[in-house]
């Protein structure tokens, strides 16, 4: 079976290694039917676990991101669509700097979408575009999303270009056509416009609808709790408990996190818990070089992602004597 890395764009996402991590944990827990994602974030691990057949508990203490996951789940289940896709029509409008600033203090699914899709590195704090490029980004957005002829004329006048509107049915097809036209006009220095990366973020959200066709979203429970308040009623052999906590001394997150308390909780827990971190005094199970996604400005750094466990397990999921 082919697995797709569904996720909400999110700082530090595990979408590129989600299958590999779950597959490794499954080797130690071959009888597991449940997957509990205690720091769910953008949902990459939860959505991969759904595809792999697990009954999934997604949890995140941040009510805005967990609320967005629940909103998408309900939106897909209801079958309601806007004119342009899965979400209400306003979600497809370009988010200006002023709208973004207003959304910083709002707690709605739309505000969380705007913070994620229109921020540097999806960090939900800083607007993605400098003032001098915001207008042309907005015009290009209207060309691709709404096939706006006035936007086409404005773009050509400002950039001294000759782009044309596209009659393709989907936003993604029109985005690719716009990129093709830009790249063929070699005298234009529009590298950032070629990708229209904010639309790619929105499309990542919209792709989650495919999980319903896989009949998996009904196996997803969404919670907004502290990691230590999530009920885990299953026998240890039947559940994979996974934590991807804020990494100590790295990216600054919106909600303060007590790493010392977390590690004390892990070590005292009576069930097996797997943890992704760069470094830990827990038992190391796996390591992999990956490109760092924690910096909104520089993602070229290669770091060693590691998977740890609070128990020294053998591949049968039993506690090792050695």
Secondary structure, 3 states (H helix, E strand, C coil): CCCCCCCCCCCCCCCCCHHHHHHHHHHHCCCCCEEEECCCCCCHHHHHHHHCCCEEEEECCCHHHHHHHHHHHHHHHHCCCCCCCCCCHHHHCCCCHHHHHHHCCCCCHHHHHHHHHCEHHHCCCCECCCHHHHHHHHHHHHHHHHCCHHHHHHHHHHHCCCCCCCCCCCHHHHHHHHHHHHHHCCCCCCHHHHHCHHHHHHHHHHHHHHHHHCCCHHHEEEECCCHHHCCCCCCHHHEEEEECCCCCCCCCCCCCCCHHHHHHHHHHCCCCCEEEECCCCCEEEEEEEEECCCCCCCCCCEEEEEEEECCCECCCCCECCC
